[in-house]
Amino acid sequence: MSLDHSVTKVKDWKQKSIDNYGTREALVWACLLCGVNEITEETAELLAKRIYIYERACGCIRNAGFCSEANAEHNGNGYLSLGDVREWIGMWTNATTFTDEYFCRRMYGYIEDHLNKESSAKISYEMRFGEPWEAQGEEQ
């Protein structure tokens, strides 16, 4: 299924689409990742809160490979803010909406998966080189 979106209800959407296309692109993906399908006055804070949680756990959405324009626009850094979200009130996507409980479980899964991969990397390193992971990168 494709990720569709519309910004025609966003104030000054034509100019914003030119000036801030990267933020628009990142917010479309944020809606998908955070389970909010429309940015309204009522959902802006919820989306910003979920973006904050997501970015701290998984990394900056603007830096993700699927947000090439957003990455270039911000020189590879810059978390999305409540101000960024509010600028695009009126945006709609076909993303599935999540309950708070589902979003929290999903985030827990991301974190657990990351920790499992990190743990596997440490074990692999220790088995391969016969020294503790903590010694990696230290001069001998």
Buried (B, 14 or more C-beta within 10 A) or exposed (E): EEEEBEBEBBEEBEEBBEEBBBBBBBBBBBBBBBBBBBBBEEBBEBBBBBBBBBBEEBEBBBBBEEBEBBBEBBEEEBBBEBEBBBBBBBBBBBBEEBEEEEBEEBBEEEEEEEEEEEEEEBEEBBEEEEEEBEEEEEEE
